[in-house]
Every structure is written in C-alpha cells, then in structure tokens.
Amino acid sequence: MENTTFTNIAIIDKEEVVNLKFPSEPVVVDPSKKDQLMTELHRATSLGNLSKHKVNIIFEDNEGVKKVNTTIWAITEKSVLLKKGVFLPIHRIRSVDLL
C-alpha cells in the first residue's frame, strides 16, 4: 500500500497489541482503499507464511497512530493474526508496508 507519512507514530512490539483498546470506527472508509488494504494484507500473509517475511503495520488505537513490525500469519473476517496468537482488528489498520 502507499507509504503514508504520519507524525508521532509510536513504535510498539507485537506483544503490546493485546493491551490496546480499539474504537469501533474504521480508519479507512474509502472502498477502493479498503480493497487495496485487503490485497496488501493477503500478500503480506502469503509472504509471512512462505518466508517469515516481516511487514510494518500502521494502525490506530484509542490513543493514536502506532506501528508494529511483525509477520502476519493469518487473516480472519475482522482481524489479522500475528505471532503468539495476537489479533489486530482490520478496521483499525491504516496501511501495510511490505518492506
């Protein structure tokens, strides 16, 4: 997905995601951008499963924009599954950088 620049991004470890609170409102509302995001998430999942390839995921919790560098293992209807059973809600993901 396009490399979007955000200010004040907090870089966190994937283990910290479980402690975050996520509002119910989506951060990407444009249908074409949602489609593009899903395409990138599926590609990142394939790369993660085939070669343990890590990606940067830019997302937003109730406190602001954050970034996590991790491998995506699976995608459900509403979440992405990271290592160690950590789920991140898709509706709060802004972008995925495949590095």
PAKESE-695564 format. One record per residue: residue number from 1; residue in one letter; x, y, z of N, C-alpha, C in turn. Coordinates in steps of 0.1 Angstrom, whole numbers, always signed. Layout:
N
ATOM   seq   type    n_px    n_py    n_pz   ca_px   ca_py   ca_pz    c_px    c_py    c_pz
ATOM   NUM      A       X       Y       Z       X       Y       Z       X       Y       Z
...
END
This chain:
99
ATOM   seq   type    n_px    n_py    n_pz   ca_px   ca_py   ca_pz    c_px    c_py    c_pz
ATOM     1      M      +9     -12      +0      +0      +0      +0      +9     +12      +0
ATOM     2      E      +4     +24      -4     +12     +36      -4     +18     +38      +9
ATOM     3      N     +30     +43      +9     +38     +46     +21     +33     +60     +26
ATOM     4      T     +24     +60     +36     +18     +72     +41     +26     +77     +53
ATOM     5      T     +28     +90     +54     +36     +96     +65     +27    +101     +75
ATOM     6      F     +30     +96     +88     +22    +101     +99     +32    +107    +109
ATOM     7      T     +28    +117    +116     +36    +122    +127     +33    +116    +140
ATOM     8      N     +42    +115    +149     +40    +110    +162     +36     +95    +162
ATOM     9      I     +42     +87    +154     +39     +73    +154     +47     +66    +165
ATOM    10      A     +39     +59    +174     +46     +51    +184     +49     +37    +179
ATOM    11      I     +62     +33    +180     +66     +20    +175     +65     +11    +187
ATOM    12      I     +57      +0    +185     +55     -10    +196     +59     -24    +192
ATOM    13      D     +60     -33    +202     +62     -47    +200     +49     -53    +198
ATOM    14      K     +48     -64    +190     +36     -71    +188     +29     -76    +201
ATOM    15      E     +37     -79    +211     +31     -84    +223     +23     -73    +230
ATOM    16      E     +26     -60    +227     +19     -49    +234      +5     -47    +228
ATOM    17      V      +2     -53    +216     -11     -51    +209     -22     -56    +218
ATOM    18      V     -20     -66    +225     -31     -72    +233     -36     -62    +244
ATOM    19      N     -28     -53    +248     -31     -43    +259     -38     -30    +253
ATOM    20      L     -40     -29    +240     -45     -17    +234     -60     -18    +233
ATOM    21      K     -66      -6    +233     -81      -5    +231     -84      +1    +217
ATOM    22      F     -93      -6    +210     -96      -2    +196    -111      +3    +195
ATOM    23      P    -112     +16    +191    -126     +21    +188    -133     +13    +177
ATOM    24      S    -146     +13    +176    -153      +6    +166    -153     +12    +152
ATOM    25      E    -150     +25    +152    -150     +32    +139    -138     +28    +130
ATOM    26      P    -140     +26    +117    -129     +22    +108    -120     +35    +105
ATOM    27      V    -108     +32    +103     -98     +43    +100     -97     +45     +85
ATOM    28      V    -100     +35     +77    -101     +36     +62    -115     +34     +58
ATOM    29      V    -121     +44     +52    -135     +44     +48    -137     +43     +33
ATOM    30      D    -128     +48     +25    -129     +48     +10    -129     +33      +5
ATOM    31      P    -139     +29      -2    -140     +15      -6    -128     +10     -14
ATOM    32      S    -122     +18     -23    -111     +14     -31     -98     +12     -22
ATOM    33      K     -97     +21     -13     -85     +20      -3     -87      +8      +6
ATOM    34      K     -99      +4      +9    -102      -8     +17     -98     -20      +9
ATOM    35      D    -102     -20      -4     -98     -31     -12     -83     -33     -14
ATOM    36      Q     -76     -21     -16     -62     -21     -17     -55     -26      -4
ATOM    37      L     -60     -22      +7     -55     -27     +20     -57     -42     +22
ATOM    38      M     -68     -47     +18     -70     -61     +19     -61     -69     +10
ATOM    39      T     -59     -64      -2     -49     -70     -11     -35     -71      -5
ATOM    40      E     -31     -60      +1     -18     -59      +7     -17     -69     +20
ATOM    41      L     -28     -70     +27     -28     -79     +39     -27     -93     +34
ATOM    42      H     -34     -97     +23     -33    -110     +18     -19    -113     +13
ATOM    43      R     -13    -104      +6      +0    -106      +1     +10    -107     +13
ATOM    44      A      +9     -99     +23     +17     -99     +35     +16    -113     +42
ATOM    45      T      +4    -118     +42      +1    -131     +49      +8    -142     +41
ATOM    46      S      +7    -142     +28     +14    -152     +19     +29    -151     +22
ATOM    47      L     +35    -139     +22     +49    -137     +24     +53    -142     +38
ATOM    48      G     +45    -139     +48     +47    -144     +61     +48    -159     +63
ATOM    49      N     +38    -165     +56     +37    -180     +57     +48    -187     +49
ATOM    50      L     +52    -181     +38     +61    -188     +29     +76    -185     +33
ATOM    51      S     +79    -173     +38     +93    -170     +40     +95    -162     +53
ATOM    52      K     +85    -162     +62     +86    -155     +75     +89    -140     +73
ATOM    53      H     +84    -134     +62     +87    -120     +59     +79    -111     +68
ATOM    54      K     +86    -101     +74     +80     -92     +83     +75     -80     +75
ATOM    55      V     +65     -73     +80     +60     -61     +75     +58     -51     +86
ATOM    56      N     +57     -38     +82     +53     -28     +91     +38     -25     +89
ATOM    57      I     +30     -26    +100     +16     -23    +100     +14     -10    +108
ATOM    58      I      +8      -1    +101      +4     +12    +107     -10     +11    +110
ATOM    59      F     -13     +13    +123     -27     +12    +128     -30     +23    +138
ATOM    60      E     -43     +23    +142     -46     +34    +152     -55     +27    +163
ATOM    61      D     -51     +30    +175     -59     +26    +187     -66     +38    +192
ATOM    62      N     -71     +37    +205     -78     +49    +210     -69     +60    +214
ATOM    63      E     -56     +58    +214     -46     +68    +218     -39     +75    +207
ATOM    64      G     -39     +68    +195     -32     +74    +183     -26     +64    +174
ATOM    65      V     -18     +69    +165     -12     +60    +154      +0     +53    +160
ATOM    66      K      +1     +40    +156     +11     +31    +161     +17     +23    +149
ATOM    67      K     +29     +18    +151     +35      +9    +141     +40      -3    +148
ATOM    68      V     +38     -15    +141     +44     -27    +146     +51     -34    +134
ATOM    69      N     +63     -40    +137     +70     -47    +127     +68     -62    +130
ATOM    70      T     +62     -69    +122     +58     -83    +125     +55     -91    +113
ATOM    71      T     +53    -104    +115     +48    -113    +105     +33    -116    +106
ATOM    72      I     +26    -115     +95     +12    -118     +96     +10    -133     +92
ATOM    73      W      +3    -140    +102      +2    -154    +100     -11    -158     +93
ATOM    74      A     -22    -150     +96     -35    -153     +90     -44    -141     +90
ATOM    75      I     -55    -142     +82     -65    -131     +82     -78    -138     +85
ATOM    76      T     -86    -132     +94    -100    -136     +96    -108    -125     +89
ATOM    77      E    -121    -126     +91    -130    -116     +85    -128    -103     +91
ATOM    78      K    -124    -102    +104    -123     -89    +111    -109     -86    +116
ATOM    79      S    -100     -96    +116     -87     -94    +123     -76    -100    +115
ATOM    80      V     -63     -95    +118     -52    -102    +113     -45    -109    +125
ATOM    81      L     -40    -121    +123     -34    -129    +133     -19    -127    +132
ATOM    82      L     -13    -123    +143      +2    -121    +144      +7    -133    +151
ATOM    83      K     +20    -134    +153     +26    -145    +160     +21    -145    +175
ATOM    84      K     +22    -156    +181     +18    -158    +195      +3    -155    +198
ATOM    85      G      -6    -157    +188     -20    -155    +190     -25    -141    +192
ATOM    86      V     -17    -131    +187     -21    -117    +189     -30    -113    +177
ATOM    87      F     -41    -108    +180     -50    -103    +169     -51     -88    +168
ATOM    88      L     -51     -82    +156     -52     -68    +154     -64     -66    +145
ATOM    89      P     -74     -57    +149     -86     -56    +141     -83     -48    +128
ATOM    90      I     -88     -54    +117     -85     -49    +103     -91     -35    +102
ATOM    91      H    -102     -32    +108    -108     -19    +106    -100      -7    +113
ATOM    92      R     -90     -10    +120     -81      +0    +126     -68      +1    +119
ATOM    93      I     -65      -7    +109     -53      -7    +101     -53      +4     +91
ATOM    94      R     -43     +12     +90     -42     +23     +80     -34     +18     +68
ATOM    95      S     -23     +11     +70     -15      +7     +59      -6      -4     +63
ATOM    96      V      -1     -11     +52      +9     -22     +54     +20     -19     +45
ATOM    97      D     +32     -19     +50     +44     -17     +43     +52     -30     +42
ATOM    98      L     +53     -36     +30     +59     -49     +28     +74     -49     +29
ATOM    99      L     +80     -37     +30     +95     -36     +32    +101     -41     +20
END
